[in-house]
Amino acid sequence: MKAAFVIFDRMTSLDFIGFYDPVTRLKSMKIMDDFEWRICSMTKRVVDDRGLQLEADAVAEPLNSYDMLFVPGGFGTRNLQHDRSFLDWLKTARSAPLKLSVCTGALLLGAAGFLRGRRATTHPSAYKELEPYCGAVVQERVVDEGDVITARGVSSAIDMGLHLVQRLAGADARARIASQMDYPYQWNT
């Protein structure tokens, strides 16, 4: 499986890292040797909403070769949901079998057309903003619609990461990774 982790200016790093950490352990813990990823962005360097700088592996490259697209949230989503260039780039992931977002990353998936007619969630402060993009906004921690998964606020990134681990590799893999992370909470999938 080949994953595209999208980053952008004014993103919330915990949205990204909370998901990235458990999911990339599929490879580092030798659970899924074929799991690979790239950090993708429209610019080489990104600065999060608190000043942390991150660097992309792939810059403005089409996203159509990936099996999974992941989009974090953060204040940067408020402008990017109206940025034609950014949305056109995200839309190149249309063929990706799995699209995921944490927090207000759902606004970007929605603006790209990936949430039409689906249930979705986001940070509670953005429920109204998400409504025009999806079939129904639901107040659940993780919403799995098969090929699209959305998660609520920042800390739900870990729960969604572990949920995906279980979908891809089973409950035992989820338990092993959660234990390795010393993550004691069990969100019911």
Disulfide bonds with the S-S distance in Angstrom:
none
